[in-house]
Amino acid sequence: MLSISRCAAQISRLRALRQLYCSFVSEKSPEAKGRTLLREWLTPAQRRQFAEQGFFDVVGGATRMRYRVQYGSVANVHEIDFEGKSGGILCFAPEGHLVPGDVMLARKIALEADELAALAVATRVAPIVSGSIRSL
Amino acid sequence: MTKGSDVPAIQARSMVIQIVMDHTGHSRHEFDADDIEAVDEAEIRFRELTNDGYIAAVRTAEGEALRVFAFDPTAKETLFVRRL
């Protein structure tokens, strides 16, 4: 009887250790670090929008145009026109291999701090219609 | 505690941070803005990274990003992003 309860206690301890290890690994992973840094650098309104909707809007520093940055690394910046409708998709990314949170933050910084340079290097594609992306 | 003060020494220091985006998520370099040697090191890091093509940015009070072209030892947080 005693050995069964000892065994149960050991299993419970191992489970707790595993949980602790998993949470440590997930908090220290590059992806988690990228998400944390992104949240730190968003404005309060962007942070709220990102938490609730999974994307955030950025106002271009030069033209005051609005852009919507979606989660992910590829083709995830949408131009938003003055009526709030989604326009073309912009493709641009920082050099090197970066996690999605860092790529999103780099895009926010580029659009807010150096919008014209970002637009100069961006490839513009039409919105997805019936599953296809058309180059403009 | 700092001698003659109720403020703990660690709080009296003006710590600033440089954050560099990399494949690990990012690396943080924290230093004391009152430490001349540490400030020199940070200035060298700033110059090396920007010469290497990194974009340096700080945050405005509203949270918007602002590109900076010169090292400012009083900037609480400077982020270095790879060029597009």
Backbone of each chain as ProteinMPNN parsed JSONL, in Angstrom:
{"seq_chain_A": "MLSISRCAAQISRLRALRQLYCSFVSEKSPEAKGRTLLREWLTPAQRRQFAEQGFFDVVGGATRMRYRVQYGSVANVHEIDFEGKSGGILCFAPEGHLVPGDVMLARKIALEADELAALAVATRVAPIVSGSIRSL", "coords_chain_A": {"N_chain_A": [[0.839, -1.213, 0.0], [1.885, 1.159, 0.851], [3.961, 1.434, -0.994], [2.535, 1.854, -3.344], [1.37, 4.364, -2.922], [3.681, 5.837, -2.738], [4.691, 5.54, -5.284], [2.682, 6.821, -6.752], [3.021, 9.401, -5.834], [5.526, 9.928, -6.84], [5.049, 9.843, -9.59], [3.344, 11.997, -9.817], [5.102, 14.037, -9.103], [6.922, 13.868, -11.193], [5.269, 14.548, -13.323], [4.721, 17.209, -12.691], [7.28, 18.263, -12.907], [7.731, 17.87, -15.621], [5.81, 19.539, -16.713], [6.777, 21.995, -15.817], [9.219, 22.076, -17.181], [8.311, 22.08, -19.834], [6.933, 24.548, -19.905], [9.052, 26.254, -19.425], [10.687, 25.797, -21.672], [8.919, 26.602, -23.698], [8.598, 29.321, -23.094], [11.159, 30.25, -23.466], [11.739, 29.812, -26.068], [12.738, 30.768, -29.434], [10.51, 31.658, -30.917], [8.654, 32.353, -28.908], [10.079, 34.372, -27.623], [10.193, 36.219, -29.685], [7.457, 36.86, -29.966], [6.98, 38.038, -27.47], [8.669, 40.295, -27.543], [7.506, 41.638, -29.686], [4.946, 42.265, -28.611], [5.76, 43.991, -26.574], [6.624, 46.185, -28.03], [4.426, 47.138, -29.398], [1.864, 49.652, -29.781], [-0.501, 50.607, -27.19], [-3.086, 50.38, -28.344], [-2.603, 48.84, -30.64], [-1.674, 46.516, -29.422], [-3.918, 45.635, -28.088], [-5.644, 45.169, -30.243], [-4.219, 43.167, -31.574], [-4.27, 41.114, -29.668], [-6.988, 40.588, -29.57], [-7.789, 40.172, -32.227], [-5.764, 39.059, -33.74], [-4.265, 40.442, -35.555], [-2.711, 43.622, -36.359], [-3.062, 47.178, -36.87], [-1.132, 49.539, -38.688], [-0.005, 52.85, -39.005], [1.275, 54.521, -41.715], [4.342, 56.25, -41.559], [5.027, 58.306, -43.335], [3.016, 58.693, -45.367], [0.639, 58.447, -43.994], [-1.069, 56.413, -44.578], [-2.998, 53.41, -43.972], [-2.049, 50.232, -42.785], [-2.445, 46.707, -42.507], [-1.122, 44.336, -40.425], [-0.725, 40.974, -40.434], [-0.513, 37.871, -38.495], [2.415, 35.975, -39.012], [4.926, 35.201, -41.553], [4.949, 35.579, -44.282], [3.678, 37.42, -47.044], [1.836, 39.129, -45.551], [1.027, 41.752, -45.1], [-1.433, 44.044, -45.464], [-2.806, 46.593, -47.469], [-4.9, 49.172, -46.325], [-7.673, 50.899, -47.376], [-9.07, 54.312, -47.384], [-11.693, 53.924, -46.795], [-11.679, 51.777, -45.233], [-11.452, 49.368, -46.48], [-9.834, 46.352, -47.586], [-6.925, 46.504, -49.506], [-4.312, 46.077, -51.81], [-1.726, 43.535, -51.337], [1.265, 43.651, -49.56], [4.587, 42.55, -49.984], [7.335, 42.244, -48.115], [10.326, 41.821, -46.254], [12.584, 41.549, -43.45], [16.152, 41.002, -43.773], [17.719, 37.739, -43.492], [17.157, 34.897, -41.238], [14.381, 35.098, -39.342], [12.104, 34.883, -36.562], [8.442, 34.665, -36.699], [7.232, 36.72, -35.022], [9.278, 38.637, -34.805], [9.577, 39.311, -37.499], [7.104, 40.517, -38.001], [7.305, 42.691, -36.252], [9.5, 44.016, -37.353], [8.338, 44.842, -39.725], [6.359, 46.597, -38.808], [8.008, 48.594, -37.684], [9.418, 49.404, -39.962], [7.316, 50.478, -41.539], [6.314, 52.531, -39.896], [8.578, 54.055, -39.285], [10.17, 54.347, -41.563], [8.657, 54.481, -43.999], [8.609, 55.0, -46.821], [10.94, 53.829, -47.773], [10.378, 51.186, -47.221], [8.187, 50.743, -48.903], [9.455, 51.042, -51.303], [10.997, 48.744, -51.592], [9.142, 46.768, -51.432], [7.162, 44.099, -52.805], [4.25, 44.24, -54.651], [1.165, 42.642, -54.505], [-2.007, 41.574, -55.868], [-5.133, 41.382, -54.01], [-6.117, 38.16, -52.652], [-8.047, 36.254, -54.801], [-10.445, 33.876, -55.282], [-8.656, 31.893, -54.36], [-6.251, 32.454, -55.688], [-3.211, 34.346, -56.183], [-2.58, 37.355, -57.685], [-0.043, 38.991, -59.466], [0.774, 42.451, -59.353]], "CA_chain_A": [[0.0, 0.0, 0.0], [2.801, 2.295, 0.981], [4.719, 1.603, -2.238], [1.63, 2.421, -4.352], [1.233, 5.806, -2.699], [4.978, 6.436, -3.063], [4.767, 5.544, -6.742], [1.772, 7.878, -7.22], [3.652, 10.696, -5.516], [6.647, 10.119, -7.77], [4.462, 10.157, -10.903], [2.828, 13.36, -9.733], [6.267, 14.917, -9.1], [7.461, 13.848, -12.555], [4.343, 15.327, -14.165], [4.931, 18.634, -12.38], [8.58, 18.62, -13.485], [7.558, 17.913, -17.077], [5.048, 20.774, -16.993], [7.694, 23.109, -15.578], [10.189, 22.05, -18.284], [7.623, 22.499, -21.061], [6.65, 25.984, -19.875], [10.346, 26.926, -19.534], [11.111, 25.7, -23.067], [8.07, 27.404, -24.567], [8.844, 30.747, -22.849], [12.51, 30.616, -23.896], [11.939, 29.495, -27.48], [12.839, 31.972, -30.263], [9.168, 32.116, -31.294], [8.052, 33.019, -27.745], [10.823, 35.625, -27.417], [9.751, 37.129, -30.744], [6.099, 37.335, -29.643], [7.08, 38.928, -26.308], [9.247, 41.566, -27.993], [6.486, 42.293, -30.513], [3.931, 42.847, -27.725], [6.37, 45.115, -25.855], [6.819, 47.335, -28.914], [3.172, 47.618, -29.98], [1.168, 50.688, -29.007], [-1.59, 49.947, -26.456], [-4.2, 50.051, -29.248], [-2.167, 47.722, -31.492], [-1.577, 45.324, -28.557], [-5.301, 45.187, -27.841], [-6.146, 44.639, -31.517], [-3.508, 41.908, -31.853], [-4.763, 40.096, -28.728], [-8.392, 40.248, -29.857], [-8.085, 39.804, -33.62], [-4.648, 38.351, -34.374], [-3.524, 41.342, -36.445], [-2.737, 45.004, -35.855], [-2.953, 48.196, -37.914], [-0.001, 50.459, -38.587], [-0.174, 54.047, -39.832], [2.547, 54.842, -42.357], [4.94, 57.473, -41.027], [5.146, 59.361, -44.347], [1.773, 58.96, -46.115], [-0.482, 58.247, -43.056], [-1.888, 55.28, -45.063], [-3.134, 52.385, -42.95], [-1.657, 48.883, -43.201], [-2.827, 45.677, -41.526], [-0.075, 43.31, -40.339], [-1.279, 39.712, -39.916], [0.506, 36.987, -37.924], [3.086, 35.142, -40.012], [6.133, 35.786, -42.142], [4.851, 35.736, -45.735], [2.531, 38.124, -47.641], [0.836, 39.385, -44.505], [0.755, 43.18, -44.893], [-2.508, 44.462, -46.364], [-3.103, 48.026, -47.486], [-6.306, 49.433, -45.981], [-7.972, 52.212, -47.963], [-9.678, 55.263, -46.45], [-13.024, 53.42, -46.403], [-11.465, 50.613, -44.373], [-11.441, 48.13, -47.272], [-8.506, 45.794, -47.81], [-6.439, 46.696, -50.87], [-3.26, 45.146, -52.221], [-0.888, 42.895, -50.321], [2.674, 44.016, -49.712], [5.545, 41.523, -49.554], [8.692, 42.671, -47.802], [10.756, 41.198, -44.995], [13.985, 41.831, -43.127], [17.126, 39.974, -44.197], [18.071, 36.702, -42.516], [16.08, 34.056, -40.711], [13.816, 35.626, -38.099], [10.837, 34.254, -36.182], [7.317, 35.491, -37.149], [7.038, 37.928, -34.191], [10.309, 39.607, -35.189], [9.28, 39.778, -38.861], [5.981, 41.454, -37.875], [7.799, 43.911, -35.607], [10.344, 44.703, -38.336], [7.434, 45.491, -40.678], [5.759, 47.764, -38.115], [9.033, 49.639, -37.567], [9.698, 49.918, -41.305], [6.203, 51.306, -42.006], [6.183, 53.733, -39.069], [9.796, 54.874, -39.201], [10.804, 54.559, -42.872], [7.623, 53.911, -44.872], [8.912, 55.093, -48.253], [11.968, 52.816, -48.074], [9.696, 49.876, -47.202], [7.372, 50.64, -50.12], [10.367, 50.939, -52.448], [11.496, 47.364, -51.753], [8.029, 45.81, -51.34], [6.488, 43.586, -54.0], [2.809, 44.417, -54.412], [0.322, 41.656, -55.188], [-3.435, 41.854, -55.706], [-5.752, 40.543, -52.985], [-6.411, 36.791, -53.076], [-9.403, 36.052, -55.34], [-10.663, 32.455, -55.594], [-7.493, 31.085, -54.042], [-5.038, 32.766, -56.443], [-2.628, 35.653, -55.944], [-2.183, 37.928, -58.967], [0.984, 40.015, -59.313], [0.341, 43.725, -59.959]], "C_chain_A": [[0.869, 1.258, 0.0], [3.542, 2.55, -0.331], [3.842, 2.177, -3.35], [1.523, 3.927, -4.164], [2.553, 6.524, -3.002], [5.129, 6.6, -4.578], [3.89, 6.659, -7.315], [2.38, 9.249, -6.979], [4.781, 11.006, -6.488], [6.135, 10.512, -9.173], [3.979, 11.609, -10.915], [3.975, 14.375, -9.783], [6.867, 15.027, -10.515], [6.59, 14.666, -13.512], [4.571, 16.829, -13.96], [6.242, 19.123, -12.989], [8.476, 18.784, -14.993], [6.842, 19.206, -17.488], [5.95, 21.996, -16.875], [8.688, 23.229, -16.732], [9.545, 22.568, -19.564], [7.373, 24.002, -21.063], [7.947, 26.776, -20.004], [10.783, 26.958, -20.998], [10.254, 26.61, -23.95], [8.295, 28.901, -24.347], [10.186, 31.195, -23.39], [12.731, 30.357, -25.387], [12.045, 30.792, -28.284], [11.466, 32.539, -30.617], [8.524, 32.901, -30.147], [8.745, 34.355, -27.477], [10.386, 36.673, -28.437], [8.377, 37.709, -30.439], [6.135, 38.332, -28.484], [7.601, 40.299, -26.73], [8.231, 42.348, -28.822], [5.457, 42.985, -29.615], [4.472, 44.068, -26.982], [6.421, 46.376, -26.714], [5.544, 47.827, -29.592], [2.618, 48.763, -29.141], [0.05, 49.984, -28.228], [-2.745, 49.53, -27.364], [-3.841, 48.861, -30.143], [-2.137, 46.423, -30.688], [-2.97, 44.734, -28.33], [-5.859, 44.515, -29.099], [-5.516, 43.28, -31.83], [-4.028, 40.783, -30.949], [-6.167, 39.634, -29.108], [-8.594, 39.672, -31.259], [-6.947, 39.108, -34.358], [-3.912, 39.164, -35.422], [-3.519, 42.725, -35.807], [-2.54, 45.958, -37.021], [-1.802, 49.143, -37.62], [-0.303, 51.651, -39.488], [1.194, 54.415, -40.387], [3.072, 56.194, -41.904], [4.979, 58.611, -42.034], [3.799, 59.704, -44.968], [0.524, 58.944, -45.222], [-1.482, 57.213, -43.584], [-1.952, 54.233, -43.955], [-2.783, 51.017, -43.546], [-2.072, 47.913, -42.102], [-1.776, 44.566, -41.558], [-0.677, 42.076, -39.669], [-0.161, 38.863, -39.334], [1.099, 36.122, -39.028], [4.241, 35.884, -40.646], [5.977, 36.125, -43.614], [3.553, 36.451, -46.127], [1.458, 38.475, -46.618], [0.655, 40.86, -44.166], [-0.278, 43.613, -45.929], [-2.662, 45.978, -46.296], [-4.588, 48.185, -47.158], [-6.64, 50.816, -46.538], [-8.749, 53.08, -46.965], [-11.098, 54.858, -46.04], [-12.908, 52.179, -45.528], [-11.442, 49.298, -45.128], [-10.008, 47.679, -47.511], [-8.116, 45.954, -49.277], [-5.404, 45.642, -51.208], [-2.49, 44.567, -51.038], [0.56, 43.272, -50.599], [3.557, 42.888, -49.195], [6.9, 42.177, -49.338], [9.052, 42.096, -46.444], [12.196, 41.574, -44.714], [14.883, 40.688, -43.583], [17.305, 38.928, -43.099], [16.866, 35.919, -42.034], [15.611, 34.609, -39.371], [12.481, 34.943, -37.825], [9.676, 35.199, -36.559], [7.107, 36.781, -36.342], [8.028, 39.015, -34.559], [10.029, 40.177, -36.58], [8.144, 40.807, -38.806], [6.437, 42.777, -37.276], [8.674, 44.707, -36.578], [9.473, 45.442, -39.347], [6.781, 46.723, -40.063], [6.769, 48.906, -38.075], [9.32, 50.254, -38.934], [8.582, 50.866, -41.756], [6.063, 52.593, -41.198], [7.394, 54.659, -39.206], [10.416, 55.179, -40.564], [9.899, 53.976, -43.959], [8.027, 53.904, -46.352], [9.971, 54.07, -48.663], [11.334, 51.427, -48.115], [8.893, 49.687, -48.485], [8.258, 50.457, -51.357], [10.856, 49.51, -52.667], [10.365, 46.331, -51.791], [7.548, 45.368, -52.719], [4.995, 43.676, -53.702], [2.039, 43.35, -55.186], [-1.143, 41.992, -54.916], [-4.007, 40.972, -54.608], [-6.089, 39.162, -53.537], [-7.868, 36.7, -53.539], [-9.494, 34.601, -55.783], [-9.381, 31.646, -55.45], [-6.239, 31.398, -54.836], [-4.526, 34.159, -56.085], [-2.117, 36.168, -57.293], [-1.151, 39.025, -58.712], [0.527, 41.295, -59.987], [1.423, 44.281, -60.863]], "O_chain_A": [[0.635, 2.233, -0.713], [3.737, 3.694, -0.74], [4.337, 2.905, -4.21], [1.579, 4.682, -5.135], [2.556, 7.666, -3.461], [5.61, 7.615, -5.08], [4.295, 7.359, -8.243], [2.268, 10.146, -7.814], [4.981, 12.147, -6.906], [6.7, 11.378, -9.84], [4.176, 12.342, -11.884], [3.858, 15.428, -10.41], [7.259, 16.103, -10.966], [7.091, 15.374, -14.385], [4.61, 17.607, -14.914], [6.323, 20.233, -13.515], [9.05, 19.706, -15.574], [7.21, 19.865, -18.459], [5.905, 22.906, -17.703], [8.971, 24.329, -17.208], [10.127, 23.376, -20.287], [7.571, 24.666, -22.08], [7.961, 27.845, -20.615], [11.195, 27.999, -21.509], [10.767, 27.3, -24.83], [8.199, 29.68, -25.296], [10.361, 32.363, -23.736], [13.805, 30.656, -25.91], [11.502, 31.815, -27.867], [11.277, 33.755, -30.619], [7.933, 33.96, -30.358], [8.093, 35.346, -27.147], [10.228, 37.85, -28.112], [8.148, 38.904, -30.627], [5.425, 39.337, -28.497], [7.058, 41.331, -26.335], [8.107, 43.565, -28.682], [5.132, 44.153, -29.828], [3.759, 45.051, -26.78], [6.281, 47.49, -26.208], [5.578, 48.838, -30.294], [2.869, 48.838, -27.939], [-0.315, 48.862, -28.578], [-3.321, 48.457, -27.184], [-4.671, 47.982, -30.378], [-2.517, 45.364, -31.188], [-3.172, 43.521, -28.372], [-6.461, 43.444, -29.033], [-6.193, 42.361, -32.291], [-4.205, 39.65, -31.395], [-6.5, 38.455, -28.988], [-9.443, 38.807, -31.471], [-7.135, 38.621, -35.473], [-3.032, 38.643, -36.106], [-4.234, 42.973, -34.836], [-1.934, 45.604, -38.032], [-1.535, 49.499, -36.472], [-0.798, 51.483, -40.603], [2.153, 54.598, -39.637], [2.327, 57.174, -41.869], [4.964, 59.776, -41.636], [3.462, 60.882, -45.087], [-0.541, 59.386, -45.654], [-2.611, 57.141, -43.1], [-1.069, 54.172, -43.1], [-3.175, 50.696, -44.668], [-2.055, 48.253, -40.918], [-1.566, 43.933, -42.592], [-1.083, 42.115, -38.507], [1.011, 39.093, -39.633], [0.374, 35.6, -39.875], [4.507, 37.042, -40.324], [6.784, 36.881, -44.155], [2.478, 36.136, -45.618], [0.288, 38.143, -46.811], [0.188, 41.194, -43.077], [-0.022, 43.553, -47.132], [-2.65, 46.571, -45.217], [-5.426, 47.429, -47.649], [-5.969, 51.796, -46.212], [-9.048, 52.648, -45.852], [-11.641, 55.378, -45.065], [-13.917, 51.598, -45.127], [-11.416, 48.23, -44.517], [-9.092, 48.493, -47.623], [-8.874, 45.589, -50.176], [-5.593, 44.458, -50.929], [-2.591, 45.041, -49.907], [1.018, 43.215, -51.74], [3.32, 42.339, -48.119], [7.538, 42.617, -50.295], [8.187, 41.908, -45.588], [12.95, 41.885, -45.636], [14.432, 39.555, -43.755], [17.07, 39.204, -41.923], [15.721, 36.226, -42.366], [16.351, 34.592, -38.387], [11.81, 34.482, -38.748], [9.894, 36.399, -36.723], [6.831, 37.829, -36.926], [7.666, 40.189, -34.62], [10.216, 41.37, -36.819], [8.202, 41.839, -39.474], [6.022, 43.848, -37.719], [8.596, 45.935, -36.619], [9.821, 46.54, -39.781], [6.663, 47.762, -40.712], [6.435, 50.047, -38.393], [9.449, 51.472, -39.059], [8.861, 51.937, -42.295], [5.728, 53.637, -41.757], [7.257, 55.882, -39.238], [11.121, 56.179, -40.702], [10.305, 53.106, -44.729], [7.811, 52.914, -47.052], [9.913, 53.512, -49.758], [11.705, 50.592, -48.94], [8.911, 48.611, -49.084], [7.866, 49.807, -52.326], [11.102, 49.107, -53.804], [10.587, 45.17, -52.134], [7.527, 46.151, -53.669], [4.533, 43.248, -52.644], [2.245, 43.18, -56.387], [-1.486, 42.598, -53.901], [-3.438, 39.925, -54.298], [-6.32, 39.004, -54.736], [-8.794, 37.018, -52.794], [-8.681, 34.154, -56.591], [-9.056, 30.82, -56.303], [-5.241, 30.692, -54.692], [-5.305, 35.043, -55.728], [-1.324, 35.503, -57.959], [-1.35, 39.885, -57.854], [-0.045, 41.248, -61.076], [1.244, 45.343, -61.459]]}, "seq_chain_B": "MTKGSDVPAIQARSMVIQIVMDHTGHSRHEFDADDIEAVDEAEIRFRELTNDGYIAAVRTAEGEALRVFAFDPTAKETLFVRRL", "coords_chain_B": {"N_chain_B": [[22.363, 49.566, -0.382], [22.712, 53.014, -1.357], [25.215, 55.162, -0.066], [24.136, 57.414, 2.365], [21.643, 57.657, 1.305], [18.206, 56.714, 0.778], [17.539, 55.269, -1.351], [17.858, 52.233, -3.036], [20.994, 51.066, -4.39], [20.848, 49.766, -6.88], [18.5, 50.75, -7.959], [19.093, 53.394, -8.267], [20.812, 53.482, -10.36], [20.977, 54.25, -13.873], [19.732, 52.309, -16.014], [20.003, 51.236, -19.321], [18.999, 49.788, -22.477], [19.995, 47.799, -25.255], [18.584, 46.162, -27.953], [18.929, 43.457, -30.055], [17.739, 42.08, -32.969], [17.742, 38.669, -33.839], [18.428, 35.24, -34.96], [17.733, 33.847, -32.699], [15.533, 34.984, -31.683], [15.963, 37.437, -30.114], [18.749, 39.398, -28.862], [19.719, 40.813, -25.768], [21.337, 43.7, -24.601], [22.262, 45.098, -21.795], [23.072, 48.101, -20.103], [24.729, 50.446, -17.861], [23.926, 53.762, -17.945], [25.464, 55.647, -16.727], [27.955, 54.661, -16.578], [30.963, 55.108, -17.949], [32.674, 53.481, -19.496], [30.965, 51.376, -20.238], [29.114, 52.791, -21.73], [30.697, 53.643, -23.837], [31.253, 51.17, -25.019], [28.669, 50.483, -25.809], [28.194, 52.46, -27.664], [30.016, 51.775, -29.64], [28.921, 49.308, -30.364], [26.501, 50.217, -31.42], [27.439, 51.67, -33.671], [28.741, 49.639, -35.13], [26.633, 47.867, -35.702], [24.803, 49.486, -37.169], [26.437, 50.21, -39.299], [26.615, 47.765, -40.415], [24.24, 47.481, -41.612], [21.953, 47.33, -40.069], [18.833, 48.645, -38.866], [18.278, 51.199, -36.608], [16.013, 51.775, -33.995], [13.827, 53.678, -31.875], [11.276, 54.05, -29.32], [8.428, 56.198, -29.402], [6.667, 58.321, -27.031], [4.055, 57.637, -27.457], [4.253, 55.114, -28.378], [4.892, 54.593, -30.977], [7.247, 53.671, -33.557], [10.465, 55.108, -34.085], [12.964, 55.991, -36.289], [16.453, 56.095, -35.641], [19.559, 57.754, -36.167], [21.855, 58.311, -34.897], [23.873, 57.536, -32.035], [22.35, 57.513, -28.882], [22.899, 57.871, -25.611], [21.007, 58.186, -23.65], [18.667, 57.097, -24.445], [16.213, 54.923, -23.498], [15.617, 52.419, -24.548], [16.8, 50.8, -27.338], [16.177, 49.431, -30.457], [17.475, 47.096, -32.738], [17.047, 46.341, -36.037], [17.166, 44.037, -38.715], [18.05, 45.066, -42.05], [15.656, 45.698, -44.745]], "CA_chain_B": [[21.912, 50.964, -0.335], [23.705, 54.043, -1.623], [25.559, 55.855, 1.171], [23.436, 58.672, 2.569], [20.403, 57.716, 0.524], [17.29, 55.62, 1.053], [17.295, 54.586, -2.613], [18.829, 51.153, -3.268], [21.95, 51.4, -5.444], [20.412, 49.228, -8.17], [17.454, 51.612, -8.515], [19.657, 54.697, -8.576], [21.482, 53.381, -11.653], [20.093, 54.464, -15.012], [19.994, 51.204, -16.927], [19.403, 51.324, -20.656], [19.114, 48.489, -23.124], [20.023, 47.681, -26.719], [18.017, 44.859, -28.314], [19.316, 43.136, -31.435], [16.983, 40.946, -33.518], [18.568, 37.624, -34.462], [17.7, 33.981, -35.157], [17.282, 33.308, -31.405], [14.467, 35.881, -31.212], [16.733, 38.674, -29.988], [19.724, 39.439, -27.759], [19.602, 42.071, -25.024], [22.585, 44.212, -24.026], [21.865, 46.119, -20.833], [24.224, 48.791, -19.522], [24.482, 51.591, -16.994], [24.186, 54.993, -18.709], [26.44, 56.469, -16.0], [29.242, 53.971, -16.645], [31.577, 55.619, -19.185], [33.176, 52.348, -20.301], [29.813, 50.652, -20.8], [28.511, 53.662, -22.746], [31.599, 53.555, -25.006], [30.993, 49.858, -25.649], [27.343, 50.54, -26.437], [28.31, 53.318, -28.855], [30.708, 50.965, -30.654], [27.932, 48.332, -30.838], [25.56, 50.966, -32.266], [28.089, 51.984, -34.95], [28.99, 48.392, -35.868], [25.363, 47.315, -36.206], [24.234, 50.347, -38.22], [27.314, 50.073, -40.477], [26.344, 46.433, -40.948], [22.948, 47.54, -42.289], [20.81, 47.269, -39.149], [18.097, 49.891, -38.657], [18.112, 51.444, -35.168], [14.747, 52.45, -33.73], [13.398, 53.885, -30.491], [9.831, 54.202, -29.243], [7.945, 57.499, -28.925], [5.812, 58.176, -25.845], [2.789, 57.008, -27.893], [4.528, 53.712, -28.728], [5.266, 54.438, -32.388], [8.689, 53.519, -33.754], [11.142, 56.245, -34.698], [14.318, 55.581, -36.677], [17.513, 56.999, -35.164], [20.783, 57.603, -36.961], [23.021, 58.568, -34.033], [23.797, 56.897, -30.717], [21.865, 58.37, -27.792], [23.047, 57.073, -24.391], [19.875, 58.366, -22.734], [17.494, 56.359, -24.957], [15.993, 53.794, -22.578], [15.576, 51.158, -25.283], [17.034, 50.943, -28.785], [16.008, 48.131, -31.117], [18.183, 46.993, -34.01], [16.308, 45.453, -36.934], [17.866, 43.796, -39.977], [17.502, 45.866, -43.157], [14.679, 44.999, -45.58]], "C_chain_B": [[23.046, 51.934, -0.671], [23.95, 54.803, -0.333], [24.798, 57.18, 1.248], [22.136, 58.779, 1.789], [19.524, 56.534, 0.891], [17.032, 54.801, -0.21], [18.307, 53.466, -2.791], [19.704, 51.486, -4.467], [21.455, 50.964, -6.811], [19.347, 50.102, -8.824], [18.016, 52.959, -8.938], [20.356, 54.675, -9.932], [20.501, 53.628, -12.786], [20.423, 53.427, -16.08], [19.279, 51.447, -18.252], [19.713, 50.029, -21.404], [19.157, 48.63, -24.652], [19.544, 46.267, -27.044], [18.332, 44.598, -29.792], [18.517, 41.921, -31.89], [17.939, 39.946, -34.141], [17.774, 36.316, -34.52], [17.218, 33.36, -33.841], [16.063, 34.069, -30.876], [15.082, 37.263, -31.089], [17.751, 38.512, -28.867], [19.608, 40.805, -27.095], [20.95, 42.457, -24.44], [22.209, 45.367, -23.109], [23.108, 46.8, -20.292], [23.787, 50.007, -18.714], [24.874, 52.861, -17.748], [25.185, 55.908, -18.007], [27.838, 55.856, -16.022], [29.906, 54.3, -17.986], [32.054, 54.481, -20.089], [32.037, 51.612, -21.004], [29.156, 51.465, -21.908], [29.368, 53.629, -24.016], [31.353, 52.259, -25.776], [29.677, 49.876, -26.419], [27.396, 51.385, -27.706], [28.997, 52.56, -29.993], [29.728, 49.951, -31.252], [26.95, 49.011, -31.792], [26.166, 51.192, -33.643], [28.289, 50.727, -35.789], [27.698, 47.856, -36.486], [24.788, 48.165, -37.336], [25.11, 50.308, -39.476], [27.059, 48.747, -41.194], [24.962, 46.375, -41.623], [21.74, 47.426, -41.371], [20.155, 48.655, -39.067], [17.903, 50.041, -37.148], [16.816, 52.216, -34.955], [14.513, 52.597, -32.236], [11.876, 54.049, -30.513], [9.468, 55.613, -28.796], [7.07, 57.243, -27.691], [4.501, 57.467, -26.203], [2.986, 55.55, -28.284], [4.868, 53.494, -30.186], [6.781, 54.369, -32.509], [9.259, 54.727, -34.481], [12.562, 55.806, -35.021], [15.336, 56.588, -36.142], [18.802, 56.697, -35.94], [22.041, 57.821, -36.127], [22.79, 57.942, -32.668], [23.334, 57.912, -29.668], [21.927, 57.553, -26.5], [21.875, 57.201, -23.423], [18.62, 57.627, -23.215], [17.342, 55.08, -24.131], [16.089, 52.443, -23.293], [15.808, 51.429, -26.768], [16.947, 49.55, -29.396], [16.726, 48.157, -32.464], [17.509, 45.909, -34.86], [17.12, 45.266, -38.207], [17.233, 44.627, -41.089], [16.554, 45.016, -44.019], [15.353, 44.504, -46.848]], "O_chain_B": [[24.199, 51.698, -0.312], [23.013, 55.067, 0.419], [24.817, 57.969, 0.303], [21.59, 59.871, 1.63], [20.024, 55.476, 1.272], [16.382, 53.757, -0.151], [19.509, 53.717, -2.705], [19.248, 52.099, -5.433], [21.612, 51.689, -7.793], [19.272, 50.203, -10.048], [17.493, 53.597, -9.851], [20.485, 55.711, -10.584], [19.329, 53.265, -12.686], [21.282, 53.645, -16.935], [18.105, 51.814, -18.286], [20.592, 49.268, -21.001], [18.461, 49.454, -25.245], [20.039, 45.292, -26.478], [18.034, 45.42, -30.658], [18.6, 40.855, -31.279], [18.843, 40.325, -34.885], [16.593, 36.286, -34.174], [16.39, 32.449, -33.856], [15.614, 33.826, -29.756], [14.762, 38.161, -31.867], [17.638, 37.615, -28.032], [19.424, 41.821, -27.764], [21.63, 41.621, -23.845], [21.882, 46.463, -23.565], [24.111, 46.131, -20.045], [22.675, 50.518, -18.846], [26.029, 53.015, -18.145], [25.7, 56.843, -18.619], [28.794, 56.463, -15.539], [29.464, 53.827, -19.033], [31.856, 54.52, -21.304], [32.123, 51.272, -22.184], [28.695, 50.908, -22.905], [28.842, 53.591, -25.129], [31.259, 52.249, -27.004], [29.583, 49.355, -27.531], [26.734, 51.075, -28.698], [28.613, 52.683, -31.156], [29.692, 49.748, -32.465], [26.607, 48.46, -32.838], [25.519, 50.949, -34.662], [28.046, 50.729, -36.996], [27.676, 47.445, -37.646], [24.335, 47.629, -38.347], [24.593, 50.367, -40.592], [27.257, 48.623, -42.402], [24.569, 45.331, -42.143], [20.607, 47.425, -41.852], [20.82, 49.684, -39.179], [17.42, 49.122, -36.487], [16.55, 53.196, -35.65], [14.938, 51.762, -31.438], [11.266, 54.171, -31.576], [10.119, 56.17, -27.912], [6.773, 56.096, -27.354], [3.908, 56.785, -25.367], [2.014, 54.825, -28.498], [5.108, 52.363, -30.609], [7.51, 54.926, -31.688], [8.625, 55.294, -35.371], [13.283, 55.314, -34.153], [15.102, 57.796, -36.187], [19.083, 55.557, -36.308], [23.152, 57.553, -36.584], [21.655, 57.832, -32.205], [23.86, 59.021, -29.583], [21.115, 56.65, -26.299], [21.759, 56.417, -22.481], [17.631, 57.538, -22.487], [18.255, 54.256, -24.082], [16.571, 51.46, -22.732], [15.08, 52.212, -27.377], [17.571, 48.608, -28.908], [16.602, 49.113, -33.229], [17.413, 44.746, -34.469], [17.697, 46.222, -38.723], [16.026, 44.867, -41.08], [16.634, 43.788, -44.024], [14.704, 43.886, -47.692]]}, "name": "protein", "num_of_chains": 2, "seq": "MLSISRCAAQISRLRALRQLYCSFVSEKSPEAKGRTLLREWLTPAQRRQFAEQGFFDVVGGATRMRYRVQYGSVANVHEIDFEGKSGGILCFAPEGHLVPGDVMLARKIALEADELAALAVATRVAPIVSGSIRSLMTKGSDVPAIQARSMVIQIVMDHTGHSRHEFDADDIEAVDEAEIRFRELTNDGYIAAVRTAEGEALRVFAFDPTAKETLFVRRL"}
